[in-house]
């Protein structure tokens, strides 16, 4: 999931470089959502592994 967030971030940077503001904003928002989902899942997995021990 982190990989897809980075991919959308790179797409946003390239789109912004070429002047496609709408596409860049959309890709950046998707990257942000995917990053936060990754962080939530990583924290949940860490907490679950602590509770199992």
N, C-alpha and C positions, 0 to 999 in steps of 0.2 A: 504494500500500500504506500509505503514511503517512496518507492520507486516511481509510482504513478504521480505522486505529488510533485516530485522533482521534474518529471517529464512535462507536466502541465505548467510548472514554473518556467521552464526553458521555452516552452511554446509561447507563454505570455511575454517573456523578454524579447523573443524574436519578432512577435507580432507588434510589440510596442516600438521596436527598432524601425520597422517598416511603416509605421504610422497607422496600423489597424487598432484603434483604441478600443472599440467594442469587443473585438476578439481577445485582445489582451486583458481587458477587465474580466471577461468571462472565464478565461483560462486561469487567471490569478485567483478568482474566487473559488473555482473548483480545486485548485492546488491548496488553498487555505483550508477548505472543508476536509479534503483528504488528509492533510497533515494533522488536523485536530482529531479526526477519527483514529488515525494511527497512534497519536499520543494517548488517547483514552483507552484504546485496546492494549497498548503496551503497559500502562499503569494497572489496568485490570488484571492482566496476565501476571504481573509482578506480585500484586496483592494475593491473587489466588495461589501462586506458588508458595508464598509465605504462610498462608493459612493451611496448606496441605502438610507442611512439615511439623 
